[in-house]
Amino acid sequence: MIKLRYSKRLFRRSSSKGSTDSSSSSSSDGDVGGRSGGGSGEIEWEVRPGGMLVQKREGRGGVEVITVRVATTGFSWHDVSIGATCTFGELKAILSMVTGLEPREQRLLFRGKEREDSDHLHMVGVRDKDKVLLLEDPAIKDMKLRAALAARPMQNSYQPFIQV
């Protein structure tokens, strides 16, 4: 066991300094604690689309909005404004209002690959004014054509030559 020479005096001095420092620093901790100017001292957290928990950033006035040019078959295109962190499924929902195709009938290609509905635009690399190709699903297109042919009334293969 080690005995300190001035144990009482050292501890008194440190505890008295600590109490005065802690009372003065606790009043200023509200401004310093994580966010300047917040006053609350609490750190705000957000979950990114990838699942990572990070400290919420300041300076961004909200969600970044990008414009995506969606090219369709037949030399036409649509400029769609959407949040940068949205998914391809949400883009399909917006395109269904513009084109009239249901989201399940749409195929979206970016950089030559078909993207899943759960893929996020910013994670794949879609930026402002990038081009995305919209194709109609060939299987559903074929089903629509077959349904239209089945709904048409059957015409007779023969016609009468003489009308009475």
C-alpha positions in Angstrom: 0.0 0.0 0.0 1.3 3.4 -1.0 0.6 6.4 1.2 0.6 9.8 -0.3 2.2 12.7 1.6 -0.4 15.4 1.0 -3.4 13.2 0.3 -6.0 15.4 2.0 -4.7 18.6 0.6 -4.4 17.2 -3.0 -7.9 15.7 -2.9 -9.5 18.8 -1.5 -7.8 21.0 -4.1 -8.9 18.7 -7.0 -12.4 18.3 -5.7 -12.9 22.0 -5.2 -11.5 22.8 -8.6 -13.7 20.1 -10.1 -16.8 21.4 -8.5 -16.2 25.0 -9.7 -15.1 23.9 -13.1 -18.0 21.5 -13.5 -20.6 24.1 -12.5 -19.2 26.6 -15.0 -18.7 24.0 -17.8 -22.1 22.5 -17.4 -23.7 25.8 -18.3 -21.7 26.0 -21.5 -22.0 22.3 -22.3 -25.4 23.0 -23.8 -23.8 25.0 -26.7 -20.8 22.7 -27.1 -22.5 19.3 -26.8 -22.4 17.9 -30.3 -24.2 20.7 -32.2 -23.3 24.4 -32.1 -26.2 26.7 -31.7 -28.6 23.9 -30.9 -28.8 24.6 -27.2 -30.2 21.2 -26.4 -26.9 19.3 -26.3 -28.5 16.2 -27.7 -27.2 14.5 -30.8 -29.7 13.7 -33.5 -29.3 10.4 -35.3 -30.6 9.2 -38.7 -30.7 5.8 -40.4 -29.3 5.9 -43.9 -30.9 3.7 -46.6 -28.0 1.3 -46.4 -28.9 0.6 -42.7 -26.1 2.6 -41.2 -26.9 4.7 -38.1 -25.1 8.1 -38.4 -25.2 11.5 -36.8 -27.7 13.8 -38.6 -26.1 16.4 -40.8 -26.9 20.0 -40.8 -26.7 22.4 -43.7 -29.0 20.4 -46.0 -32.3 22.1 -46.2 -34.0 18.8 -46.6 -33.9 16.0 -49.2 -31.8 16.6 -52.2 -34.0 16.6 -55.3 -32.6 15.4 -58.6 -34.0 15.4 -62.1 -33.9 12.1 -63.9 -34.5 11.9 -67.6 -36.5 8.7 -68.4 -36.3 7.6 -72.0 -39.1 5.4 -73.3 -39.5 3.5 -76.5 -40.5 5.6 -79.4 -38.1 8.5 -79.1 -39.9 10.2 -76.2 -38.7 11.0 -72.7 -39.9 12.4 -69.4 -38.0 14.6 -67.0 -38.9 13.5 -63.5 -37.9 15.3 -60.3 -37.4 12.9 -57.4 -35.5 12.7 -54.1 -31.9 11.4 -54.4 -32.4 8.8 -51.7 -35.6 7.4 -53.2 -35.9 3.9 -54.6 -36.5 2.6 -58.2 -39.9 1.4 -56.9 -40.8 5.0 -56.0 -39.6 6.2 -59.4 -41.8 3.5 -61.0 -44.8 4.8 -59.1 -44.2 8.3 -60.3 -43.7 7.0 -63.9 -47.0 5.1 -63.7 -48.8 8.5 -63.3 -46.9 9.9 -66.3 -46.9 7.0 -68.7 -50.0 5.0 -67.7 -48.0 1.8 -67.3 -48.5 0.0 -63.9 -45.3 -0.3 -61.8 -45.2 -4.1 -62.3 -45.3 -3.6 -66.1 -42.2 -1.4 -66.1 -38.6 -2.3 -66.4 -36.0 0.3 -65.5 -32.5 0.1 -66.8 -29.6 2.2 -65.6 -26.1 1.8 -67.0 -27.2 -1.2 -69.0 -28.5 -3.2 -66.0 -32.1 -3.7 -64.8 -32.5 -2.4 -61.3 -34.7 -3.9 -58.6 -37.5 -1.9 -56.9 -35.6 -1.8 -53.6 -32.4 -0.3 -55.1 -31.8 3.3 -54.0 -31.0 5.8 -56.7 -28.0 7.3 -54.9 -26.5 3.9 -54.0 -26.5 2.8 -57.6 -25.0 6.1 -58.8 -27.9 8.0 -60.3 -27.2 11.7 -60.2 -28.9 14.9 -61.4 -29.8 14.8 -65.1 -28.8 11.1 -65.6 -30.7 9.0 -68.1 -32.8 5.9 -67.1 -34.4 3.7 -69.8 -38.0 2.5 -69.3 -39.1 -0.6 -71.1 -42.4 -2.4 -70.9 -42.1 -5.9 -69.5 -42.4 -8.3 -72.5 -44.2 -11.0 -70.6 -46.9 -8.7 -69.5 -47.1 -7.1 -72.9 -47.7 -10.5 -74.4 -50.4 -11.3 -71.8 -52.2 -8.0 -72.7 -52.1 -8.9 -76.4 -53.5 -12.3 -75.8 -56.3 -10.9 -73.6 -57.2 -8.4 -76.3 -57.3 -11.1 -78.9 -59.5 -13.3 -76.7 -61.9 -10.5 -76.0 -62.4 -9.8 -79.7 -65.5 -11.6 -81.1 -64.8 -14.6 -83.2 -65.4 -13.9 -86.9 -66.7 -16.6 -89.2 -64.3 -18.0 -91.7 -67.0 -18.3 -94.3 -69.3 -15.7 -95.7 -72.5 -16.4 -97.6 -72.2 -15.8 -101.3 -75.9 -15.2 -101.9 -78.0 -13.0 -99.7 -81.7 -13.8 -99.7 
